[in-house]
Amino acid sequence: MLRKFKDALSPASKARLLQLIYSPFKIRDRTFAWYHGFSCIQGWRLHGLPRVHMRDSRSIEIGQNFTAISRWQKNSIGVMQPVIIKTLRQGARIRIGNNVGISGSTLSANLSITIGNDVLIGSGSLITDCDAHPLDYEERLKNGSPRMAAVVIEDGVFIGARSIILKGVRVGRGSVIGAGSVVSQDVPAGVIAVGNPAKVVKKLKS
């Protein structure tokens, strides 16, 4: 019965119905945004609440039409965790542009992570600008500072599921990172890069 009703609806009617169904969640989303100090939430869709931690006020900025999927039902391959967005040090910044979609992934900044517009980040991905611990054994014993360098993901990038973007990396406009890749060096614009370490395997049509 319900299936027949849905099939009889026009695309425009289906869109209006979905907006109506989501209406109660808009109050939740606005409350979440207010609590964390976000002001620009036009078009946000939060499927399950993301986990947000700010080292200092206003250290995370998120643009319009942001989609965060933290519920397994809303992603084709599921999610292993909620979306996690966190700044860890005083002065660290995360900037997320417009029309960005993130599924069950972590953005962790000790310095700076910039996500451009129209970016998709697949389920289980990690973007970090820091090694977390010093690489040298003696430095770890002394609780030394790990290396860190800003990360930039340019407009239109698609990061495949379970990928890892490491410190100091810039992924160029419109590029695709294959699922499960580990990106430790810059990726130019308009290419597909895959593997560990990720390497360019194909140039996309301009």
N, C-alpha and C positions, 0 to 999 in steps of 0.2 A: 504493500500500500504506500509506504513512505517512498520507496524507490520509484513508483509510478508518478508520485507527486513531484519528486525532484526532476525526473526526466521530462515532465511536462513544462517545467519552467524555462523561460528564455534566459540566455546568458545574463542579461541586465537584471532580471528578477532574481537569479541566483546570487548575483553580486550584492543586491540590496538585502537579501535574506541573510547572507553571511555577515554583512555589516550590522544587521539587527541582532544576530546571535552574539556577536562580539561586543555589543554595547556595554554589558555589565563589566567586562574586563577593562574597558577604557578608564573606569573609575579606579580600578586597581593599579593600572599603569600610571595614571596621573599621580596617585598617592605615592607610588614607588619613586617616580621622577622627582616629586616634591621633597621626599625624604632625603634623597641623595643630592639635591640641589641642581638637577637638570632643568633647563628652561625651554629648550627647543625639542618638543616631543611630537610634533605634527607627523601623523602617519605611522607612529610606532606600533609594532605588534610583538608582544612578549608572550611567547608560548611557554609558560612556566617562567618564574622570575629568575633573572640572572643573578649571580653573586658579584657584588661590586664593593671594592675596598679602595678608598682614597687615602693616601698618606697625608695629603693636606687638601683643604677645600678647593674645589674647582680644578683639580688636577686631571680630571677626565671630562672630555667634551664629546658629545655624540650628536650627529646631525639628524635631519628629517628622514622619515620612512625607514627607520631602523627596525630590523627583524632579528630577534634573538630566540633561538629554539633550544629550550632546555628540557623538553619532554620528548621521550622516544617516539611517541605516536605521530609527531609532526615532522619526522625526518625519515626518508626512504630507507636508510640503513640503521636508523636508531641513533641514540646518543648515549655515551657512557658517563656523562657528567653534565651539570648545568653549564651554561656560558659563564665564564669567570673573567672579570676585567679588574685588574688591580695595579695600583701604583705603590711601590715599596719603599721609596726614599723621598726625603724632602726635595721638592723641585722636580720630581719625575712627572712626566706628562704622557697622556694617551689622547690622541685626537682621532675621532672616527667621523668620516664624511657622511654625505647623504646617500640613501638607497643602498645601505650595507646590510648584508645578511650573514649571521654567524650561527652555526649549529654546534652546540656542545663542545666549545673550544675555550682555550685559555689565552688571554693577552696579559702579559706580566712585564711591567716596565720599572726598571731602576733608573732610567735616563729618559728615553723618549721612544714612543711608538706612534707612527702616523699612518692611518689607513685612509686612502683616498675615497672618492665617490664610486658607486656602482661596483663594489667589491663583494665577492662571495667567499666565505671561509667555511670549508667543509668540516663535517663532524669529527671531533677528536683531534683537531689541529692545535698546535702550540706556537705562539709567537712570543719570543723573549729577546730582550736586548742585553742580556747579562749571562755570564757563565755560571752564576749562582754560587760557585766556590772557586777559589784560586786553583789553577791547574798544577802549580808546583806544590809538592808534598810539604816542604818546609813552610811555605806560606800558609797552607791549610792549618798546620799545627799552631801557627801564630794568629789564626783568625784574620788573615790578610784580606784585602779587598779583591774581589773578582774583577775580571775585565768586563767592560761594558761599552757598547756603541749603539747609536741610534738606528732604529729600523724604520724603513719607509716602504709602504705598499702603495703603489701608484694607482690611478683610476682604472677601473675595469678589470682588475686582476681576479682570477679564479684560483683559489688555493684548494686542492683536492683533499679529501678526507685523510686524517691521520698524518698530515704533513707537519714538519717542524721548520720554522723560520728562525734562524739563529742571529746573534748580535751582529750589527754592522751591515746588514743586508739591505739592498734596495731591489725591489722587484718592479720592473718596468711596466709601463702602461699596457693593459690588455693582455698580459702574459698569463699562461696557465701553468700551475705547478701540479704535476701528476700526483695521484694519491700515494701516500706513504713516503714521500720524498723528504730528504733532509737538505735544506738550503743553507749553505755556509758562505756562499759568495754571491755577488750581485748577479741578477738575471736581467738581460736587456729587454726592451719593449717588444711586444708582438711575437713571442716565441712560446714553445712548450718545453719545459724543463722537467726532467724526471730523474729519480734514482737517489743513491746515497754514496757520495755527495751528488746533489742534483746537477745535471748537465743538460745543455740545450740539445734537443733531438729533432726539432722541427721549427721552421719559421711559419707563422700564421699569415694568411693572406691579409693584405692591408685593405 
